[in-house]
């Protein structure tokens, strides 16, 4: 794992905090590189994005992105919502912000 950079105030940025929590050796959560990129992309977009946006930005196939979102949802890191936009049903992904203890 690479070193986590601290912000000037000494606290970790949100995405890095969440990712650091997932990499604590005692933690049962293990994220692969694509899942870390998925979480980082969500954090950079203010915590929410449509699955189609994430998929295009990360260059993932549709099925892989959907399975990844489902796995992250099961892990409690994101929440998925089905929303109607312009007559289409889209999957919106929301980053769950938990306090780190």
Residue, then its C-alpha position, 0 to 999 in steps of 0.5 A: x500500500x502506498x503512503x497516504x498523504x495528509x491534508x494541510x490540516x492533518x486530516x485525511x481527505x474523505x476518499x483516502x479515509x475510506x480507502x485507508x479503512x478498507x486496507x487496515x490489515x485486521x479489516x475483512x474488506x479487501x478492495x481491488x484496484x478497480x474498486x478503489x478507482x470506483x470509490x475515488x471517482x465517486x468521491x471526486x464527483x461529490x459522492x454520487x454519480x450514475x453507473x453509466x458515468x462511472x463505467x465510461x470514466x473508468x473504461x469498464x464493461x457494463x456488467x463488470x461495473x454493475x457487479x462492482x457496484x453491487x459488491x460495494x453495496x453489499x460491503x456497505x460502502x455505497x448505496x444504489x438507487x434506481x432513478x428515472x431520467x428522461x424516460x430511462x431508468x438509471x442506476x445512481x450510486x451514492x458513496x456512504x460517508x461513515x465516520x472513521x473511529 
